[in-house]
Amino acid sequence: MLSIKNLHASVEGKPILQGVNLEIKAGEVHVLMGPNGSGKSTLSNVLVGNPKYDVTEGSITFRGKDLLALSPEDRAREGIFMSFQQPVEIPGVSMTNFLRAAVNAQRAYRGEEPMKAADFLKMLREKRKTVGLDAHFMNRGVNEGFSGGERKRNEIFQMAVLEPVFSILDETDSGLDVDALRTVAEGFNRLRTDETAALVITHYQRMLDYLKPDFVHVLVGGRIVRSGTAQLGYEIEEKGFDFIKSEES
């Protein structure tokens, strides 16, 4: 589904990614771990096409297409979704209108008719159950006045509505208490299928417990220096990243 080869990227002229190689197949969940400043969020921003990040070398292929040749909007329409570490507020735009515009933009991209209002509202009711989001949030501005946990649940709710093929969760667990983390992780797990894939960026072993990923990768100094099963994540929880750095040096 996603093939990253020798990816180099910089921000404001500063090199961050130094040759990332990664292959993700349909049905797989990959976890990316690494110390602060190693390039985890840079990789996620490059994948969604954030214009602040410059790709200086390498390639990314998504479902047979050159991802780097696509605009951020078309990447989203092709089925890439990112759950942000710090979701922003959009005052004055209700969740319902925001999501209806997004869904119909996807449908237009595929040459389909806009979804009828009644069908859309029915779908929203069904998807809300996935993450336990109350109905009154639908008429509020996007993330306006939401707590940290509510914002993260709202991100997974958007994922449920948009039904992406490939999802990126950039430290979605950051700042969540145990109950909120469980709710978000269970919502994510209910959306997993054999046809979808995900890249989850996290610092915490708890996410490994909930998500049971297929692979764990360690990013250090802009490169993936180690890959393995969930056991690798537990080793990092126990020993920190220094034991990997020492082996690499």
Backbone as CSV, one residue per row, in Angstrom:
resi,resn,N_x,N_y,N_z,CA_x,CA_y,CA_z,C_x,C_y,C_z
1,MET,0.815,-1.204,0.000,0.000,0.000,0.000,0.858,1.267,0.000
2,LEU,1.828,1.319,0.936,2.690,2.493,1.055,4.145,2.049,0.997
3,SER,4.915,2.671,0.122,6.326,2.336,-0.027,7.150,3.619,0.036
4,ILE,7.990,3.721,1.058,8.862,4.880,1.247,10.298,4.426,1.009
5,LYS,10.984,5.101,0.104,12.341,4.693,-0.243,13.309,5.875,-0.153
6,ASN,14.332,5.708,0.670,15.435,6.670,0.804,14.931,8.105,0.949
7,LEU,13.959,8.294,1.825,13.322,9.600,1.964,14.169,10.548,2.804
8,HIS,14.488,11.689,2.199,15.170,12.771,2.893,14.235,13.982,2.885
9,ALA,14.147,14.667,4.016,13.281,15.846,4.079,13.858,16.851,5.068
10,SER,13.547,18.111,4.825,14.024,19.185,5.693,12.898,20.158,5.981
11,VAL,13.072,20.957,7.012,12.129,22.024,7.342,12.938,23.289,7.589
12,GLU,12.572,24.345,6.877,13.274,25.630,6.960,14.767,25.447,6.729
13,GLY,15.100,24.565,5.783,16.483,24.340,5.412,17.257,23.398,6.312
14,LYS,16.637,22.944,7.396,17.319,22.039,8.324,16.977,20.588,7.990
15,PRO,17.951,19.758,7.642,17.670,18.351,7.324,17.132,17.609,8.550
16,ILE,16.055,16.864,8.355,15.455,16.096,9.457,15.473,14.596,9.132
17,LEU,14.829,14.218,8.030,14.827,12.816,7.627,16.071,12.537,6.802
18,GLN,16.745,11.420,7.092,18.052,11.158,6.503,18.102,9.808,5.782
19,GLY,17.022,9.461,5.095,17.008,8.198,4.354,16.082,7.167,4.963
20,VAL,14.802,7.511,5.062,13.810,6.604,5.645,13.347,5.600,4.601
21,ASN,13.330,4.337,4.986,12.788,3.264,4.154,11.717,2.522,4.949
22,LEU,10.539,2.370,4.346,9.436,1.732,5.068,8.426,1.176,4.076
23,GLU,7.971,-0.043,4.320,6.948,-0.680,3.498,5.777,-1.060,4.397
24,ILE,4.575,-0.618,4.036,3.372,-0.942,4.799,2.350,-1.568,3.854
25,LYS,1.881,-2.741,4.211,0.917,-3.471,3.388,-0.493,-3.316,3.954
26,ALA,-1.489,-3.587,3.098,-2.880,-3.545,3.531,-3.087,-4.512,4.692
27,GLY,-3.869,-4.087,5.673,-4.173,-4.920,6.823,-3.190,-4.780,7.963
28,GLU,-2.109,-4.004,7.764,-1.066,-3.905,8.782,-1.169,-2.615,9.594
29,VAL,-0.784,-2.713,10.854,-0.631,-1.544,11.719,0.836,-1.481,12.150
30,HIS,1.487,-0.366,11.832,2.883,-0.154,12.178,2.977,0.939,13.230
31,VAL,3.785,0.727,14.232,4.033,1.729,15.266,5.424,2.310,15.060
32,LEU,5.510,3.628,15.141,6.785,4.337,15.000,7.126,4.988,16.335
33,MET,8.298,4.640,16.869,8.753,5.201,18.135,10.115,5.863,17.916
34,GLY,10.483,6.720,18.846,11.780,7.376,18.737,11.865,8.537,19.699
35,PRO,13.069,8.962,20.041,13.230,10.104,20.946,12.718,11.390,20.316
36,ASN,12.491,12.386,21.141,12.051,13.690,20.626,13.071,14.241,19.637
37,GLY,12.554,14.800,18.537,13.429,15.383,17.533,14.006,14.401,16.535
38,SER,13.545,13.158,16.582,14.118,12.141,15.685,13.521,12.183,14.282
39,GLY,12.357,12.870,14.128,11.754,12.996,12.800,10.415,12.315,12.640
40,LYS,9.803,11.856,13.730,8.532,11.131,13.635,7.424,12.014,13.062
41,SER,7.243,13.190,13.651,6.199,14.090,13.160,6.535,14.650,11.787
42,THR,7.833,14.806,11.508,8.231,15.244,10.166,7.770,14.234,9.133
43,LEU,7.945,12.948,9.407,7.511,11.919,8.469,6.016,11.981,8.244
44,SER,5.234,12.137,9.300,3.780,12.195,9.136,3.376,13.430,8.337
45,ASN,4.027,14.554,8.579,3.693,15.781,7.839,4.076,15.677,6.373
46,VAL,5.184,15.013,6.079,5.564,14.789,4.685,4.527,13.916,3.987
47,LEU,4.041,12.899,4.667,3.072,11.993,4.060,1.766,12.703,3.684
48,VAL,1.339,13.654,4.501,0.086,14.351,4.190,0.308,15.592,3.337
49,GLY,1.578,15.949,3.080,1.847,17.053,2.151,1.918,18.427,2.775
50,ASN,2.282,18.515,4.042,2.443,19.822,4.682,3.503,20.626,3.924
51,PRO,3.144,21.800,3.395,4.081,22.559,2.547,5.296,23.102,3.287
52,LYS,5.292,23.074,4.612,6.448,23.549,5.368,7.632,22.587,5.272
53,TYR,7.353,21.369,4.821,8.384,20.332,4.789,8.798,20.066,3.344
54,ASP,10.106,20.094,3.092,10.631,19.913,1.746,11.271,18.528,1.606
55,VAL,10.814,17.778,0.608,11.439,16.493,0.300,12.609,16.764,-0.637
56,THR,13.795,16.381,-0.219,14.998,16.672,-1.002,15.525,15.459,-1.757
57,GLU,15.048,14.268,-1.372,15.499,13.051,-2.035,14.559,11.919,-1.674
58,GLY,14.462,10.919,-2.562,13.673,9.736,-2.267,12.291,9.758,-2.908
59,SER,11.514,8.723,-2.623,10.190,8.584,-3.235,9.200,7.975,-2.249
60,ILE,7.909,8.274,-2.493,6.817,7.660,-1.730,5.754,7.222,-2.729
61,THR,5.441,5.955,-2.714,4.387,5.416,-3.580,3.224,4.962,-2.717
62,PHE,2.024,5.421,-3.066,0.817,5.061,-2.324,-0.185,4.427,-3.274
63,ARG,-0.417,3.146,-3.082,-1.360,2.387,-3.919,-1.039,2.575,-5.406
64,GLY,0.244,2.532,-5.717,0.699,2.611,-7.099,0.863,4.010,-7.654
65,LYS,0.550,5.041,-6.859,0.661,6.420,-7.331,1.829,7.127,-6.644
66,ASP,2.415,8.080,-7.352,3.484,8.903,-6.802,2.857,9.893,-5.828
67,LEU,3.001,9.612,-4.537,2.337,10.440,-3.535,2.862,11.868,-3.539
68,LEU,4.147,12.035,-3.796,4.745,13.366,-3.755,4.240,14.272,-4.868
69,ALA,3.648,13.692,-5.904,3.115,14.484,-7.015,1.690,14.965,-6.736
70,LEU,1.087,14.483,-5.641,-0.296,14.837,-5.323,-0.351,16.001,-4.340
71,SER,-1.363,16.849,-4.488,-1.579,17.941,-3.537,-2.062,17.363,-2.209
72,PRO,-1.949,18.127,-1.113,-2.471,17.639,0.166,-3.952,17.248,0.087
73,GLU,-4.727,18.038,-0.672,-6.156,17.743,-0.796,-6.388,16.417,-1.504
74,ASP,-5.628,16.171,-2.564,-5.803,14.921,-3.304,-5.293,13.718,-2.517
75,ARG,-4.306,13.927,-1.678,-3.846,12.830,-0.816,-4.975,12.407,0.123
76,ALA,-5.674,13.411,0.663,-6.808,13.102,1.533,-7.912,12.396,0.748
77,ARG,-8.165,12.862,-0.467,-9.215,12.240,-1.286,-8.840,10.833,-1.726
78,GLU,-7.540,10.566,-1.797,-7.081,9.223,-2.145,-7.201,8.257,-0.961
79,GLY,-7.488,8.824,0.217,-7.728,7.948,1.367,-6.697,8.013,2.467
80,ILE,-5.909,9.105,2.542,-4.947,9.269,3.632,-5.553,10.209,4.676
81,PHE,-5.475,9.775,5.919,-6.044,10.547,7.033,-4.993,10.703,8.114
82,MET,-4.953,11.890,8.732,-4.017,12.100,9.833,-4.752,12.623,11.047
83,SER,-4.560,11.938,12.171,-5.064,12.391,13.459,-3.961,13.194,14.123
84,PHE,-4.219,14.472,14.347,-3.168,15.375,14.784,-2.869,15.245,16.272
85,GLN,-1.608,15.531,16.610,-1.184,15.516,17.998,-1.924,16.598,18.795
86,GLN,-2.110,17.760,18.175,-2.822,18.858,18.818,-3.897,19.385,17.856
87,PRO,-5.071,18.733,17.828,-6.138,19.153,16.910,-6.536,20.612,17.148
88,VAL,-6.733,21.346,16.073,-7.038,22.775,16.188,-8.547,23.008,16.245
89,GLU,-8.919,24.161,16.772,-10.316,24.584,16.784,-10.650,25.281,15.474
90,ILE,-11.901,25.087,15.027,-12.406,25.838,13.869,-13.719,26.469,14.309
91,PRO,-13.663,27.604,14.992,-14.883,28.246,15.489,-15.821,28.628,14.347
92,GLY,-17.108,28.487,14.593,-18.108,28.899,13.619,-18.438,27.858,12.574
93,VAL,-17.693,26.750,12.553,-17.972,25.666,11.605,-18.381,24.443,12.413
94,SER,-19.643,24.058,12.306,-20.127,22.933,13.108,-19.507,21.631,12.625
95,MET,-19.428,20.670,13.534,-18.901,19.364,13.174,-19.704,18.751,12.033
96,THR,-21.016,18.904,12.086,-21.864,18.316,11.051,-21.537,18.889,9.681
97,ASN,-21.461,20.221,9.586,-21.177,20.853,8.290,-19.757,20.541,7.816
98,PHE,-18.824,20.517,8.748,-17.436,20.212,8.422,-17.313,18.817,7.807
99,LEU,-17.925,17.849,8.453,-17.807,16.475,7.971,-18.610,16.248,6.697
100,ARG,-19.752,16.907,6.576,-20.532,16.740,5.342,-19.762,17.283,4.140
101,ALA,-19.085,18.439,4.342,-18.281,18.999,3.255,-17.144,18.049,2.883
102,ALA,-16.512,17.438,3.892,-15.400,16.526,3.637,-15.856,15.266,2.920
103,VAL,-16.967,14.708,3.376,-17.487,13.481,2.759,-17.871,13.739,1.306
104,ASN,-18.561,14.837,1.053,-19.004,15.118,-0.309,-17.849,15.507,-1.227
105,ALA,-16.779,16.077,-0.667,-15.579,16.349,-1.475,-14.958,15.033,-1.935
106,GLN,-14.918,14.048,-1.044,-14.410,12.733,-1.422,-15.281,12.100,-2.499
107,ARG,-16.589,12.207,-2.325,-17.505,11.600,-3.291,-17.379,12.269,-4.657
108,ALA,-17.205,13.588,-4.676,-17.034,14.296,-5.945,-15.748,13.844,-6.637
109,TYR,-14.702,13.620,-5.862,-13.413,13.163,-6.397,-13.566,11.803,-7.073
110,ARG,-14.463,10.965,-6.528,-14.705,9.639,-7.091,-15.797,9.641,-8.161
111,GLY,-16.330,10.822,-8.463,-17.368,10.922,-9.478,-18.741,10.516,-8.988
112,GLU,-18.960,10.595,-7.659,-20.239,10.185,-7.076,-21.082,11.409,-6.723
113,GLU,-22.384,11.201,-6.594,-23.299,12.272,-6.202,-23.131,12.584,-4.715
114,PRO,-23.432,13.833,-4.296,-23.373,14.161,-2.865,-24.314,13.262,-2.063
115,MET,-23.939,12.984,-0.841,-24.778,12.152,0.017,-26.005,12.946,0.460
116,LYS,-27.160,12.313,0.404,-28.388,12.974,0.839,-28.313,13.275,2.331
117,ALA,-28.957,14.385,2.731,-28.875,14.844,4.119,-29.334,13.775,5.105
118,ALA,-30.430,13.118,4.799,-30.960,12.104,5.718,-29.992,10.934,5.863
119,ASP,-29.402,10.523,4.755,-28.442,9.415,4.796,-27.187,9.810,5.567
120,PHE,-26.769,11.063,5.385,-25.569,11.529,6.078,-25.794,11.573,7.587
121,LEU,-26.931,12.099,8.032,-27.213,12.186,9.460,-27.348,10.799,10.081
122,LYS,-27.907,9.872,9.343,-28.003,8.494,9.834,-26.609,7.899,10.015
123,MET,-25.719,8.163,9.053,-24.361,7.656,9.153,-23.646,8.261,10.363
124,LEU,-23.842,9.570,10.602,-23.209,10.204,11.744,-23.642,9.548,13.052
125,ARG,-24.925,9.246,13.166,-25.419,8.607,14.391,-24.741,7.258,14.615
126,GLU,-24.564,6.515,13.532,-23.935,5.193,13.652,-22.457,5.310,14.010
127,LYS,-21.766,6.268,13.388,-20.329,6.409,13.618,-20.024,6.959,15.009
128,ARG,-20.913,7.799,15.541,-20.676,8.358,16.871,-20.559,7.260,17.923
129,LYS,-21.284,6.187,17.718,-21.255,5.086,18.673,-19.874,4.440,18.741
130,THR,-19.110,4.572,17.668,-17.781,3.960,17.615,-16.857,4.508,18.691
131,VAL,-16.970,5.810,18.965,-16.049,6.444,19.926,-16.774,7.071,21.112
132,GLY,-18.076,6.851,21.225,-18.818,7.372,22.361,-18.898,8.881,22.396
133,LEU,-19.068,9.505,21.236,-19.165,10.964,21.158,-20.630,11.374,21.251
134,ASP,-20.951,12.273,22.185,-22.337,12.689,22.389,-22.860,13.506,21.216
135,ALA,-24.184,13.458,21.031,-24.814,14.122,19.884,-24.626,15.632,19.921
136,HIS,-24.564,16.226,21.116,-24.507,17.691,21.173,-23.200,18.250,20.601
137,PHE,-22.179,17.411,20.451,-20.934,17.882,19.854,-21.116,18.214,18.375
138,MET,-22.130,17.643,17.742,-22.294,17.812,16.302,-22.641,19.248,15.911
139,ASN,-23.247,19.993,16.816,-23.646,21.362,16.491,-22.651,22.402,17.001
140,ARG,-21.598,21.948,17.658,-20.577,22.870,18.135,-19.500,23.060,17.070
141,GLY,-18.747,24.155,17.194,-17.637,24.371,16.281,-16.626,23.245,16.415
142,VAL,-15.914,22.962,15.348,-14.957,21.856,15.345,-13.941,22.039,16.472
143,ASN,-13.955,21.122,17.436,-13.054,21.108,18.600,-13.223,22.312,19.515
144,GLU,-14.227,23.147,19.283,-14.390,24.369,20.069,-14.867,24.029,21.482
145,GLY,-14.035,24.347,22.473,-14.381,24.057,23.854,-14.235,22.594,24.242
146,PHE,-13.666,21.773,23.361,-13.493,20.352,23.658,-12.323,20.176,24.628
147,SER,-12.436,19.211,25.525,-11.304,18.833,26.351,-10.296,18.078,25.493
148,GLY,-9.115,17.809,26.061,-8.106,17.070,25.303,-8.603,15.709,24.872
149,GLY,-9.256,14.985,25.785,-9.781,13.666,25.449,-10.870,13.722,24.401
150,GLU,-11.733,14.748,24.489,-12.799,14.905,23.504,-12.233,15.205,22.121
151,ARG,-11.183,15.981,22.067,-10.563,16.291,20.768,-9.989,15.027,20.130
152,LYS,-9.361,14.184,20.940,-8.785,12.961,20.412,-9.874,11.985,19.971
153,ARG,-10.948,11.881,20.744,-12.070,11.025,20.325,-12.696,11.573,19.045
154,ASN,-12.742,12.910,18.943,-13.291,13.520,17.746,-12.447,13.191,16.519
155,GLU,-11.124,13.093,16.688,-10.262,12.715,15.573,-10.593,11.302,15.083
156,ILE,-10.793,10.377,16.015,-11.134,9.011,15.630,-12.534,8.962,15.028
157,PHE,-13.429,9.806,15.529,-14.764,9.903,14.940,-14.677,10.365,13.484
158,GLN,-13.853,11.382,13.208,-13.672,11.839,11.832,-13.115,10.706,10.963
159,MET,-12.202,9.959,11.515,-11.643,8.811,10.802,-12.736,7.807,10.464
160,ALA,-13.638,7.564,11.412,-14.743,6.624,11.179,-15.655,7.101,10.058
161,VAL,-15.912,8.408,10.031,-16.813,8.968,9.011,-16.158,8.956,7.633
162,LEU,-14.891,9.324,7.553,-14.220,9.461,6.264,-13.737,8.125,5.694
163,GLU,-13.617,7.109,6.558,-13.227,5.757,6.132,-11.962,5.769,5.267
164,PRO,-10.854,6.282,5.805,-9.618,6.326,5.026,-9.044,4.934,4.793
165,VAL,-8.216,4.844,3.753,-7.510,3.600,3.471,-6.258,3.505,4.334
166,PHE,-5.614,4.644,4.548,-4.383,4.685,5.335,-4.487,5.806,6.358
167,SER,-4.297,5.470,7.634,-4.423,6.443,8.719,-3.095,6.642,9.418
168,ILE,-2.837,7.900,9.772,-1.650,8.257,10.550,-2.128,8.831,11.871
169,LEU,-1.734,8.217,12.970,-2.079,8.723,14.290,-0.815,9.285,14.921
170,ASP,-0.718,10.610,14.949,0.483,11.275,15.448,0.315,11.593,16.939
171,GLU,0.782,10.667,17.785,0.714,10.814,19.235,-0.697,11.152,19.702
172,THR,-1.663,10.416,19.156,-3.055,10.593,19.551,-3.254,10.290,21.024
173,ASP,-2.361,9.483,21.598,-2.479,9.114,23.010,-1.909,10.169,23.948
174,SER,-1.262,11.205,23.406,-0.610,12.208,24.241,-1.622,12.959,25.104
175,GLY,-1.388,12.962,26.421,-2.244,13.719,27.331,-3.534,13.041,27.719
176,LEU,-3.756,11.812,27.286,-5.000,11.119,27.605,-4.874,10.340,28.909
177,ASP,-5.958,10.335,29.700,-5.961,9.467,30.862,-6.269,8.043,30.413
178,VAL,-6.229,7.110,31.343,-6.358,5.693,30.989,-7.689,5.403,30.308
179,ASP,-8.778,5.961,30.824,-10.097,5.683,30.250,-10.228,6.259,28.845
180,ALA,-9.750,7.496,28.656,-9.829,8.121,27.336,-8.962,7.376,26.340
181,LEU,-7.785,6.937,26.779,-6.905,6.181,25.893,-7.566,4.883,25.446
182,ARG,-8.208,4.197,26.382,-8.875,2.949,26.035,-9.995,3.199,25.031
183,THR,-10.761,4.273,25.235,-11.865,4.595,24.323,-11.356,4.878,22.917
184,VAL,-10.283,5.676,22.825,-9.712,6.015,21.521,-9.156,4.769,20.837
185,ALA,-8.416,3.953,21.588,-7.805,2.756,21.006,-8.858,1.750,20.568
186,GLU,-9.889,1.567,21.372,-10.945,0.627,20.999,-11.694,1.117,19.767
187,GLY,-11.911,2.444,19.678,-12.544,2.995,18.484,-11.698,2.748,17.249
188,PHE,-10.401,2.959,17.383,-9.487,2.702,16.265,-9.520,1.228,15.866
189,ASN,-9.481,0.336,16.838,-9.463,-1.101,16.542,-10.720,-1.552,15.818
190,ARG,-11.855,-0.935,16.151,-13.096,-1.312,15.475,-13.096,-0.904,14.008
191,LEU,-12.234,0.046,13.657,-12.178,0.521,12.273,-11.156,-0.238,11.429
192,ARG,-10.362,-1.093,12.054,-9.346,-1.847,11.315,-9.985,-2.899,10.423
193,THR,-9.466,-3.005,9.197,-9.929,-4.040,8.273,-8.714,-4.610,7.538
194,ASP,-8.953,-5.649,6.768,-7.882,-6.242,5.965,-7.499,-5.362,4.781
195,GLU,-8.316,-4.351,4.495,-8.063,-3.480,3.336,-7.441,-2.151,3.733
196,THR,-7.320,-1.889,5.025,-6.774,-0.613,5.484,-5.449,-0.839,6.210
197,ALA,-4.730,0.259,6.438,-3.454,0.188,7.142,-3.281,1.462,7.957
198,ALA,-2.303,1.428,8.880,-2.104,2.598,9.726,-0.654,2.686,10.191
199,LEU,-0.234,3.935,10.426,1.048,4.230,11.040,0.749,5.009,12.320
200,VAL,1.127,4.458,13.452,0.820,5.045,14.756,2.117,5.518,15.409
201,ILE,2.190,6.808,15.681,3.355,7.384,16.345,3.045,7.509,17.828
202,THR,3.878,6.917,18.661,3.611,6.940,20.094,4.905,6.841,20.879
203,HIS,4.838,7.273,22.144,5.942,7.090,23.087,5.616,6.006,24.109
204,TYR,4.369,5.526,24.101,3.887,4.776,25.241,3.624,3.308,24.958
205,GLN,4.063,2.485,25.886,3.846,1.041,25.810,2.367,0.695,25.891
206,ARG,1.578,1.568,26.553,0.141,1.283,26.692,-0.541,1.140,25.333
207,MET,-0.109,1.945,24.355,-0.716,1.842,23.033,-0.419,0.494,22.390
208,LEU,0.758,-0.044,22.667,1.083,-1.365,22.135,0.136,-2.412,22.720
209,ASP,-0.181,-2.259,24.002,-1.099,-3.196,24.647,-2.461,-3.183,23.961
210,TYR,-2.950,-1.990,23.658,-4.287,-1.859,23.083,-4.334,-2.183,21.592
211,LEU,-3.324,-1.736,20.856,-3.388,-1.844,19.397,-2.844,-3.162,18.850
212,LYS,-1.923,-3.791,19.598,-1.313,-5.038,19.130,-0.818,-4.887,17.675
213,PRO,0.167,-4.018,17.471,0.642,-3.733,16.106,1.367,-4.918,15.487
214,ASP,1.426,-4.909,14.172,2.151,-5.949,13.440,3.654,-5.699,13.493
215,PHE,4.043,-4.419,13.452,5.467,-4.072,13.453,5.706,-2.827,14.291
216,VAL,6.880,-2.755,14.878,7.336,-1.559,15.585,8.660,-1.124,14.970
217,HIS,8.788,0.171,14.689,10.010,0.718,14.111,10.557,1.802,15.035
218,VAL,11.862,1.910,15.089,12.512,2.937,15.901,13.221,3.914,14.979
219,LEU,12.849,5.180,15.104,13.434,6.251,14.291,14.414,7.036,15.152
220,VAL,15.655,7.073,14.740,16.691,7.815,15.458,17.514,8.587,14.435
221,GLY,17.669,9.883,14.655,18.496,10.684,13.754,17.990,10.716,12.331
222,GLY,16.671,10.638,12.170,16.092,10.737,10.833,16.115,9.456,10.028
223,ARG,16.494,8.320,10.666,16.500,7.033,9.972,15.848,5.964,10.845
224,ILE,15.223,4.993,10.216,14.712,3.848,10.955,15.891,2.914,11.213
225,VAL,16.243,2.772,12.472,17.447,2.020,12.825,17.136,0.620,13.344
226,ARG,15.862,0.367,13.664,15.510,-0.965,14.148,14.027,-1.214,13.869
227,SER,13.697,-2.425,13.464,12.311,-2.831,13.256,12.107,-4.191,13.902
228,GLY,10.895,-4.419,14.375,10.592,-5.702,15.005,9.126,-5.812,15.349
229,THR,8.815,-6.712,16.246,7.438,-6.904,16.699,7.164,-5.966,17.878
230,ALA,6.008,-6.135,18.493,5.669,-5.316,19.660,6.684,-5.481,20.781
231,GLN,7.372,-6.612,20.808,8.376,-6.844,21.840,9.455,-5.765,21.838
232,LEU,9.757,-5.237,20.662,10.746,-4.163,20.568,10.269,-2.943,21.351
233,GLY,8.990,-2.648,21.271,8.437,-1.523,22.020,8.549,-1.725,23.518
234,TYR,8.340,-2.959,23.963,8.456,-3.242,25.395,9.905,-3.128,25.867
235,GLU,10.851,-3.488,25.003,12.261,-3.324,25.348,12.602,-1.846,25.533
236,ILE,12.044,-1.013,24.661,12.294,0.427,24.759,11.688,0.969,26.049
237,GLU,10.499,0.487,26.405,9.858,0.917,27.646,10.751,0.595,28.845
238,GLU,11.415,-0.539,28.770,12.246,-0.995,29.884,13.622,-0.339,29.894
239,LYS,14.233,-0.202,28.706,15.631,0.230,28.643,15.821,1.645,28.103
240,GLY,14.770,2.228,27.512,14.922,3.519,26.864,15.551,3.370,25.487
241,PHE,15.788,4.491,24.823,16.358,4.455,23.474,17.879,4.360,23.485
242,ASP,18.486,4.560,24.637,19.947,4.586,24.687,20.567,3.255,24.279
243,PHE,19.873,2.145,24.594,20.474,0.855,24.260,20.534,0.654,22.747
244,ILE,19.586,1.240,22.022,19.630,1.161,20.558,20.711,2.095,20.016
245,LYS,20.791,3.295,20.580,21.809,4.243,20.141,23.210,3.667,20.331
246,SER,23.406,3.003,21.473,24.733,2.444,21.758,25.092,1.323,20.797
247,GLU,24.087,0.536,20.396,24.338,-0.531,19.445,24.644,0.010,18.059
248,GLU,24.035,1.168,17.753,24.245,1.749,16.431,25.593,2.446,16.319
249,SER,26.110,2.913,17.456,27.365,3.676,17.421,28.593,2.768,17.302
